[in-house]
Each structure stands twice: as structure tokens, then as C-alpha cells.
Amino acid sequence: QIIVDDDDSKVWSLYDAGPRSIRCPLIFLPPVSGTADVFFQQILALTGWGYRVIALQYPVYWDHLEFCDGFRKLLDHLQLDKVHLFGASLGGFLAQKFAEYTHKSPRVQSLILCNSFSDTSIFNQTWTANSFWLMPAFMLKKIVLGNFASGPLDPEMADGIDFMVDRLESLGQSELASRLTLNCQNSYVEPHKIRDIPVTIMDVFDQSALSTEAKEEMYKLYPNARRAHLKTGGNFPYLCRSAEVNLYIQIHLLQFHGTRYAAIDPSMVSAEELEVQKISLHTSSEQEEQ
């Protein structure tokens, strides 16, 4: 746990795993309902392949600028000049805002945006954003749970949702209220400021909290982005479709191997690349069979 602001109550919790010699790690930013450990499947797999990954849980921030400023201080504290960011839903929006905020002296080397959005007005909640801080925790949890999938689900997805509900229960009123405020406060990404950053857009084809319009908007915003589509995975593919998500993360990070922005220990590269090829061949042959 790390405090970087003057305010002692603002504590960042994080898991920092993998080789410390890596100076440009991959950092995970969770969704509204998530804590740092929702990315445990990614931490386990990627560190096994030699990556350095950091999963974060943010303290209570009430506006995007305040978050970006706190995040910049955290990177300074960790002595990280540049990082790759994987953001899920709200985490993806904050990752884009941070890239925009630091565009004059860039701190973001690349972005993986999972089930994310570029404009908070899609939630039609901008008018209530200022009242979340007043609401009791049970009401806030109800708002968040309203976006979780219901109906028949496969076992992995059901487990993923159970895990997220459990994580949601662990969040206090101010944590939830502040995240919902960040999620719904009127704001959008200015793409011209982050045009040169390599982006992978990861989304699912089954039911998720994101509308088709929000997805289309992301494709328009980043016409050169790589696209990582998962047939299924709902709101939390990193939990219930972790093998596919981890493969797409590796493919995204391959472009930096051998540069100073590599997120992987150079001695592990060849073994990891063979593994990626093996999994992608396996995945493509599975898809052909379906």
C-alpha cells in the first residue's frame, strides 16, 4: 500500500509481480466494482512468462484530473517513466484520460482497452453523478449489480460474476461512490492528444454493460487500433476467458520486445513467443472446428 498524495487517506493498493529490472511494466486498472486482485489470472500467467505486471486499486478520487495527478505521482514513486496500461471499463476510460493528461511528456507507451468507452455520457447518468456521494452503500451496490449479466451462464462466467460480487462487497461507500462519480461525470476523451499511442481494443460479442454504439465510437476514435474480439466473456473476460485475454495481451506486447519499452525479461522472450504461437494455432483450429 502506497500513499503519494498529501492526503493520508488516499492509499493506492497494488500487486507488483515479475522482474523488477523491467522499467516499462504492464499496469492493470480495474472497473467500478473491481479491486486489484480481479486480475489474478493475468498476474499468474504473465509473470510466469517473464513479464512485470502491476495490478492497482485506486483510492477515493472525485474527478478525473485528481485521479490523473495521483496516478502520475504513483508512477514517480515507483520510478516508472513509461508504462503499458490495461484498463477494464472505467479503468480503460481512466487509462485514456491519463494518456491525454500526460500527452506533453508522455508516460503511456501503449493501451489495451477492455470493454471500455470514451465518453461517460453513454451511461445517461451525468445528471446523477454529483449525488452518488450522498447515497448509502447498498444503493450504490444495487446500481453496479444492475449491469451484471443475469440469466443462464456457463460455469466460468458464473464464477467470474460471483468473484466480482464478492469484490464489490469489500468496497466501502466512499470508494464506490467515487468510482461511480468518475464513471458518470461528464467527460470524454480527446483522441488527437493520444493518436500516436499503440492501442488494442478488446471487447466481447455477448452481453455486456456496453452498448453497441459505445463500441462503435471506440472503433471510430482509434481507427488504427488492433481489435481483440472474444465471442463470449461478458463484463469480465479477464476472469472467465483468461487464456484468450492473456494471449491478446501477449500479442499486443510483442511489438515492444527487444526495445527499452519491453514489459518482459529479454531472457524469457523466445520461450514465451513459442508458447504464444502454440496457443494461437490451437485457438484458430478450435474456431475452425466450431
Salt bridges, closest charged atoms under 4 A:
ASP5 OD1 - LYS73 NZ 3.63
ASP16 OD1 - ARG20 NH1 3.44
ASP16 OD2 - ARG52 NH2 2.71
ASP37 OD2 - ARG167 NH1 3.06
GLU66 OE2 - LYS10 NZ 3.65
ASP69 OD1 - ARG72 NH2 2.65
ASP69 OD2 - LYS73 NZ 3.41
ASP76 OD2 - ARG72 NH1 3.61
ASP76 OD1 - ARG107 NH2 2.94
ASP81 OD2 - ARG260 NH2 3.99
GLU100 OE2 - LYS97 NZ 3.12
ASP154 OD2 - ARG241 NH2 2.46
ASP166 OD2 - ARG167 NH2 3.45
GLU169 OE1 - LYS141 NZ 3.59
GLU190 OE1 - HIS192 NE2 3.78
GLU190 OE1 - LYS193 NZ 3.40
ASP203 OD1 - HIS229 ND1 2.78
GLU217 OE1 - LYS220 NZ 3.93
GLU272 OE1 - HIS257 NE2 3.27
GLU275 OE1 - LYS278 NZ 3.63
GLU286 OE2 - HIS282 NE2 3.15
